[in-house]
Amino acid sequence: MKILVAVDGSPKSLDAVRLVARLVNPATDTLAVYFSKLELERQLPGKSHALIDGAIAAVREEAWKLLPAGFAHEPELISDSQTAAVGILDAAARAQADLLVVGARGHGAIESFLLGSVSRAVVHGAHLPVLVARSAIPAGRGLRVLVGHHPASTTAVAAVAQKLHWPAGTEGRVIGVTESMLAGPVPVWVKERVRDPDTAAIAAAWQHEHDDEVAALGGTLKTFQGTLPPAFQGHEPIVAQGNPGEKILEQVKADGTDLVIVGRTPSDALSRWLLGSTSEAVLAHAAASVLLVPVEKK
């Protein structure tokens, strides 16, 4: 796998390098680190080229300290004078990268706008998987990973998961979400109507159909789980009911998840504005790192 990780010297970007260090296989993977020289020149106006080059060398040294030893191909530093987002996407294209990694500065509603500097531009401009790294994994334990299921993205997500190196101790889980029967409390008039035998029979049939859908999802998740690496075979799939984004976020919080993998299916701008999307919700609000896997529109 060819991985490109973008750094700017900030703690969050170095956390991205730390996460990559857990997922890379030095024997088989190729790694490149991108740094925007232009962004540094903007922050240090009037400084000499020697000073700029020295700062770039320092960033390289810090990043290399965090990487494992034994790379079959020495990691490469790519630095140019393009703006960060353009440079990252251009470098990924030239390197024919399989995965792009960028750091984020936090999470929550505010970041949905602030992320829109470099990370969001990369997420929306890339045609390959993008890993938005939020924090380093605590030392002394394995990686906790949650994979979100969507029928349109199973093949793409499984392909990316199979390419990554999952270190020993990785605990992978799979979650699928089906719609709830009711979005809120049962209205009084509905309770009164179900006393009618005919209405009660319809309600019972509806309940039976819904139960069948939930059971079918469990079987679908089992099949999907079987396409993932061994690290994801140790737990029963999670079947939840409700809004997919909300349920994934709840599970991330409950499990202390380090990394969420979700497919990013195409949708029109109006739908995204009215309803949002699962990937957007997870990216904006999860405390975990998020790997977005694009799905080609058919």
DOKEKE-866014 format. One record per residue (C-alpha): residue number from 1; residue in one letter; chain; x, y, z. Coordinates in nm, 4 decimals. Layout:
<zadrens>
   num   residu   chaine         xx         yy         zz
   NUM        A        A          X          Y          Z
...
</zadrens>
This chain:
<zadrens>
   num   residu   chaine         xx         yy         zz
     1        M        A     0.0000     0.0000     0.0000
     2        K        A     0.1193     0.3526    -0.0830
     3        I        A     0.0411     0.6001     0.1957
     4        L        A     0.0811     0.9767     0.1904
     5        V        A     0.0600     1.1559     0.5259
     6        A        A     0.0495     1.5364     0.5438
     7        V        A     0.2301     1.7151     0.8266
     8        D        A     0.2741     2.0771     0.9273
     9        G        A     0.4753     2.0276     1.2467
    10        S        A     0.1721     2.0695     1.4741
    11        P        A     0.1002     1.8122     1.7495
    12        K        A    -0.2132     1.6953     1.5641
    13        S        A    -0.0244     1.6303     1.2430
    14        L        A     0.2375     1.4333     1.4354
    15        D        A    -0.0471     1.2333     1.5921
    16        A        A    -0.1404     1.1446     1.2346
    17        V        A     0.2116     1.0107     1.1843
    18        R        A     0.1824     0.8087     1.5063
    19        L        A    -0.1409     0.6510     1.3836
    20        V        A     0.0130     0.5697     1.0459
    21        A        A     0.3050     0.4090     1.2287
    22        R        A     0.0556     0.1644     1.3844
    23        L        A    -0.1079     0.0800     1.0498
    24        V        A     0.1897     0.0605     0.8152
    25        N        A     0.3844    -0.2532     0.7283
    26        P        A     0.7467    -0.1420     0.6702
    27        A        A     0.8261    -0.4575     0.4758
    28        T        A     0.5625    -0.4059     0.2081
    29        D        A     0.4201    -0.0532     0.2293
    30        T        A     0.5535     0.2660     0.0742
    31        L        A     0.5287     0.5881     0.2756
    32        A        A     0.5636     0.9530     0.1787
    33        V        A     0.5316     1.2590     0.4039
    34        Y        A     0.4076     1.5852     0.2549
    35        F        A     0.4958     1.9319     0.3853
    36        S        A     0.3865     2.2612     0.2284
    37        K        A     0.6854     2.4925     0.2002
    38        L        A     0.4552     2.7774     0.0961
    39        E        A     0.2560     2.7611     0.4203
    40        L        A     0.5794     2.7861     0.6200
    41        E        A     0.6990     3.0815     0.4122
    42        R        A     0.3689     3.2585     0.4824
    43        Q        A     0.4146     3.2082     0.8563
    44        L        A     0.7782     3.3225     0.8433
    45        P        A     0.7747     3.6152     0.5977
    46        G        A     1.1109     3.7555     0.5073
    47        K        A     1.3075     3.4642     0.6480
    48        S        A     1.6002     3.3236     0.4521
    49        H        A     1.5757     3.0110     0.2397
    50        A        A     1.8334     2.8469     0.4662
    51        L        A     1.6107     2.9010     0.7695
    52        I        A     1.3053     2.7679     0.5845
    53        D        A     1.4965     2.4610     0.4688
    54        G        A     1.6221     2.4061     0.8234
    55        A        A     1.2668     2.4159     0.9585
    56        I        A     1.1558     2.1623     0.6977
    57        A        A     1.4458     1.9356     0.7937
    58        A        A     1.3417     1.9637     1.1593
    59        V        A     0.9846     1.8630     1.0768
    60        R        A     1.1180     1.5661     0.8800
    61        E        A     1.3334     1.4601     1.1722
    62        E        A     1.0405     1.4729     1.4154
    63        A        A     0.8171     1.2736     1.1823
    64        W        A     1.0833     1.0103     1.1121
    65        K        A     1.1340     0.9534     1.4867
    66        L        A     0.7737     0.8325     1.5109
    67        L        A     0.7942     0.5811     1.2277
    68        P        A     0.8931     0.2168     1.2685
    69        A        A     1.2318     0.0975     1.1474
    70        G        A     1.2986    -0.1496     0.8708
    71        F        A     1.1259     0.0074     0.5710
    72        A        A     1.2105    -0.1802     0.2541
    73        H        A     1.1788     0.1544     0.0768
    74        E        A     1.2975     0.4601     0.2684
    75        P        A     1.0071     0.7006     0.3391
    76        E        A     1.0122     1.0065     0.1168
    77        L        A     0.9643     1.3715     0.2123
    78        I        A     0.7706     1.5729    -0.0451
    79        S        A     0.7810     1.9510    -0.0104
    80        D        A     0.6717     2.2112    -0.2642
    81        S        A     0.5471     2.5672    -0.2878
    82        Q        A     0.1786     2.4968    -0.3446
    83        T        A    -0.0940     2.5710    -0.0937
    84        A        A    -0.1342     2.2828     0.1498
    85        A        A    -0.4605     2.1339     0.0194
    86        V        A    -0.3601     2.1599    -0.3480
    87        G        A    -0.0118     2.0277    -0.2737
    88        I        A    -0.1439     1.7286    -0.0781
    89        L        A    -0.3877     1.6270    -0.3512
    90        D        A    -0.1297     1.6810    -0.6246
    91        A        A     0.1357     1.4827    -0.4365
    92        A        A    -0.1101     1.1973    -0.3785
    93        A        A    -0.1907     1.1870    -0.7495
    94        R        A     0.1741     1.1917    -0.8542
    95        A        A     0.2651     0.9222    -0.6011
    96        Q        A    -0.0412     0.7165    -0.6996
    97        A        A    -0.1207     0.6882    -0.3292
    98        D        A    -0.3750     0.4364    -0.2027
    99        L        A    -0.4415     0.6286     0.1194
   100        L        A    -0.4205     0.9933     0.2239
   101        V        A    -0.3733     1.0847     0.5914
   102        V        A    -0.4326     1.4313     0.7368
   103        G        A    -0.4627     1.5629     1.0900
   104        A        A    -0.7650     1.7386     1.2408
   105        R        A    -0.7728     2.0019     1.5114
   106        G        A    -1.0668     1.8772     1.7166
   107        H        A    -1.4254     1.7647     1.6691
   108        G        A    -1.7766     1.8968     1.7038
   109        A        A    -1.9979     2.1453     1.5265
   110        I        A    -1.7347     2.4201     1.5181
   111        E        A    -1.4861     2.1929     1.3440
   112        S        A    -1.7352     2.1281     1.0669
   113        F        A    -1.6340     2.4779     0.9553
   114        L        A    -1.2736     2.4917     1.0802
   115        L        A    -1.1864     2.1527     0.9353
   116        G        A    -1.2775     2.3184     0.6110
   117        S        A    -0.9342     2.4701     0.5803
   118        V        A    -0.7023     2.1927     0.4696
   119        S        A    -0.8546     1.8685     0.5957
   120        R        A    -1.2029     1.9336     0.4610
   121        A        A    -1.0678     2.0467     0.1248
   122        V        A    -0.8686     1.7242     0.1024
   123        V        A    -1.1659     1.5095     0.2084
   124        H        A    -1.3921     1.6613    -0.0557
   125        G        A    -1.1272     1.6844    -0.3260
   126        A        A    -0.9783     1.3371    -0.3007
   127        H        A    -1.0910     1.0370    -0.5007
   128        L        A    -0.9122     0.7908    -0.2734
   129        P        A    -0.9591     0.6902     0.0927
   130        V        A    -0.8773     0.9679     0.3400
   131        L        A    -0.7895     0.9078     0.7035
   132        V        A    -0.8567     1.2111     0.9251
   133        A        A    -0.6483     1.1497     1.2374
   134        R        A    -0.7626     1.3117     1.5594
   135        S        A    -0.5426     1.1754     1.8360
   136        A        A    -0.2696     0.9265     1.9144
   137        I        A    -0.3651     0.5808     2.0371
   138        P        A    -0.2962     0.5346     2.4106
   139        A        A     0.0166     0.3258     2.4675
   140        G        A    -0.0156    -0.0205     2.6151
   141        R        A    -0.3312    -0.1370     2.4398
   142        G        A    -0.4482    -0.2468     2.1003
   143        L        A    -0.6274    -0.0426     1.8393
   144        R        A    -1.0075    -0.0236     1.8726
   145        V        A    -1.1747    -0.0032     1.5333
   146        L        A    -1.5410     0.0241     1.4354
   147        V        A    -1.6558    -0.0405     1.0773
   148        G        A    -1.9898     0.1010     0.9660
   149        H        A    -2.1921    -0.1113     0.7242
   150        H        A    -2.3745     0.0288     0.4240
   151        P        A    -2.4855    -0.1936     0.1330
   152        A        A    -2.3286     0.0365    -0.1260
   153        S        A    -1.9868     0.0533     0.0386
   154        T        A    -1.9159    -0.3003     0.1650
   155        T        A    -1.6857    -0.3978    -0.1222
   156        A        A    -1.4831    -0.0758    -0.1118
   157        V        A    -1.4513    -0.0738     0.2674
   158        A        A    -1.3463    -0.4393     0.2826
   159        A        A    -1.0830    -0.3833     0.0116
   160        V        A    -0.9225    -0.0966     0.2058
   161        A        A    -0.9380    -0.2866     0.5365
   162        Q        A    -0.7618    -0.5821     0.3774
   163        K        A    -0.4773    -0.3623     0.2514
   164        L        A    -0.4004    -0.2049     0.5889
   165        H        A    -0.1683    -0.3651     0.8410
   166        W        A    -0.3591    -0.4316     1.1635
   167        P        A    -0.1187    -0.4617     1.4581
   168        A        A    -0.1465    -0.7354     1.7190
   169        G        A    -0.4151    -0.6604     1.9749
   170        T        A    -0.6404    -0.4770     1.7286
   171        E        A    -1.0051    -0.5134     1.8302
   172        G        A    -1.2301    -0.4661     1.5282
   173        R        A    -1.6087    -0.4497     1.5382
   174        V        A    -1.8830    -0.4123     1.2769
   175        I        A    -2.2047    -0.2115     1.3147
   176        G        A    -2.5141    -0.1937     1.0985
   177        V        A    -2.8158     0.0296     1.1558
   178        T        A    -3.1749    -0.0226     1.0503
   179        E        A    -3.4564     0.2279     1.0808
   180        S        A    -3.6637     0.2253     1.3986
   181        M        A    -4.0336     0.1449     1.3729
   182        L        A    -4.1165     0.4790     1.5272
   183        A        A    -3.9031     0.7878     1.5526
   184        G        A    -4.0480     0.8962     1.8871
   185        P        A    -4.3100     0.8218     2.1548
   186        V        A    -4.6292     0.6534     2.0372
   187        P        A    -4.9066     0.9183     2.0035
   188        V        A    -5.2224     0.8746     2.2148
   189        W        A    -5.4468     0.8409     1.9107
   190        V        A    -5.2309     0.5532     1.7850
   191        K        A    -5.2620     0.3750     2.1200
   192        E        A    -5.6399     0.4137     2.1018
   193        R        A    -5.6578     0.2847     1.7458
   194        V        A    -5.4598    -0.0321     1.8186
   195        R        A    -5.7460    -0.1451     2.0419
   196        D        A    -5.9369    -0.2108     1.7215
   197        P        A    -5.8767    -0.5778     1.6211
   198        D        A    -5.8135    -0.4999     1.2544
   199        T        A    -5.5662    -0.2230     1.3340
   200        A        A    -5.3960    -0.4429     1.5903
   201        A        A    -5.3534    -0.7142     1.3266
   202        I        A    -5.1933    -0.4626     1.0884
   203        A        A    -4.9633    -0.3424     1.3651
   204        A        A    -4.8647    -0.7017     1.4465
   205        A        A    -4.7828    -0.7685     1.0807
   206        W        A    -4.5789    -0.4506     1.0690
   207        Q        A    -4.3894    -0.5571     1.3821
   208        H        A    -4.3233    -0.9014     1.2318
   209        E        A    -4.1916    -0.7472     0.9098
   210        H        A    -3.9660    -0.5147     1.1064
   211        D        A    -3.8300    -0.8020     1.3164
   212        D        A    -3.7516    -0.9906     0.9961
   213        E        A    -3.5586    -0.6878     0.8653
   214        V        A    -3.3536    -0.6703     1.1847
   215        A        A    -3.2773    -1.0435     1.1670
   216        A        A    -3.1820    -1.0130     0.7997
   217        L        A    -2.9436    -0.7283     0.8808
   218        G        A    -2.7727    -0.9481     1.1374
   219        G        A    -2.7093    -1.2098     0.8692
   220        T        A    -2.5881    -0.9452     0.6235
   221        L        A    -2.3424    -0.8117     0.8813
   222        K        A    -2.2080    -1.1623     0.9421
   223        T        A    -2.1413    -1.1985     0.5704
   224        F        A    -1.9746    -0.8561     0.5570
   225        Q        A    -1.7655    -0.9361     0.8635
   226        G        A    -1.6338    -1.2442     0.6848
   227        T        A    -1.4802    -1.0240     0.4127
   228        L        A    -1.2753    -0.8267     0.6677
   229        P        A    -0.9316    -0.9156     0.8130
   230        P        A    -0.8980    -1.1562     1.1105
   231        A        A    -0.8804    -0.8646     1.3566
   232        F        A    -1.2533    -0.8054     1.2913
   233        Q        A    -1.3726    -1.1604     1.3570
   234        G        A    -1.3644    -1.1622     1.7376
   235        H        A    -1.7016    -0.9987     1.8170
   236        E        A    -2.0598    -1.0448     1.7110
   237        P        A    -2.1794    -0.7709     1.4735
   238        I        A    -2.3724    -0.4866     1.6331
   239        V        A    -2.7278    -0.4405     1.5059
   240        A        A    -2.8714    -0.1020     1.6023
   241        Q        A    -3.1959     0.0779     1.5229
   242        G        A    -3.2267     0.4480     1.4549
   243        N        A    -3.0253     0.7111     1.2703
   244        P        A    -2.7006     0.5584     1.1360
   245        G        A    -2.4807     0.8565     1.2201
   246        E        A    -2.6160     0.8883     1.5710
   247        K        A    -2.5879     0.5161     1.6445
   248        I        A    -2.2297     0.4968     1.5185
   249        L        A    -2.1354     0.7968     1.7321
   250        E        A    -2.2996     0.6372     2.0370
   251        Q        A    -2.1036     0.3157     1.9817
   252        V        A    -1.7781     0.5077     1.9339
   253        K        A    -1.8284     0.6792     2.2684
   254        A        A    -1.9341     0.3600     2.4486
   255        D        A    -1.6360     0.1566     2.3240
   256        G        A    -1.3696     0.4264     2.3372
   257        T        A    -1.3121     0.3647     1.9671
   258        D        A    -0.9849     0.4897     1.8160
   259        L        A    -1.0735     0.4603     1.4475
   260        V        A    -1.4031     0.4542     1.2574
   261        I        A    -1.4219     0.3295     0.8993
   262        V        A    -1.7209     0.4411     0.6936
   263        G        A    -1.8034     0.4478     0.3266
   264        R        A    -1.8678     0.7795     0.1601
   265        T        A    -2.1432     0.7269    -0.0933
   266        P        A    -2.2289     0.9907    -0.3539
   267        S        A    -2.5327     1.2080    -0.2888
   268        D        A    -2.6646     1.5282    -0.4349
   269        A        A    -2.5991     1.8603    -0.2619
   270        L        A    -2.9644     1.9164    -0.1682
   271        S        A    -2.9933     1.5810     0.0112
   272        R        A    -2.6669     1.6448     0.1937
   273        W        A    -2.7940     1.9873     0.3066
   274        L        A    -3.1380     1.8656     0.4156
   275        L        A    -3.0470     1.5330     0.5710
   276        G        A    -2.6711     1.5339     0.6052
   277        S        A    -2.4949     1.2013     0.5618
   278        T        A    -2.3558     0.9339     0.7877
   279        S        A    -1.9962     1.0012     0.6875
   280        E        A    -2.0342     1.3779     0.7379
   281        A        A    -2.1940     1.3275     1.0808
   282        V        A    -1.9218     1.0885     1.1951
   283        L        A    -1.6448     1.3100     1.0597
   284        A        A    -1.7837     1.6213     1.2286
   285        H        A    -1.8690     1.4759     1.5693
   286        A        A    -1.6651     1.1631     1.6448
   287        A        A    -1.3808     1.1958     1.8928
   288        A        A    -1.2095     0.9106     1.7058
   289        S        A    -1.0050     0.9216     1.3898
   290        V        A    -1.2162     0.8602     1.0783
   291        L        A    -1.1258     0.6708     0.7627
   292        L        A    -1.3547     0.7719     0.4747
   293        V        A    -1.3708     0.5274     0.1867
   294        P        A    -1.5190     0.6717    -0.1335
   295        V        A    -1.7690     0.4681    -0.3305
   296        E        A    -1.7866     0.5196    -0.7047
   297        K        A    -2.1230     0.6372    -0.8342
   298        K        A    -2.2773     0.3775    -1.0630
</zadrens>
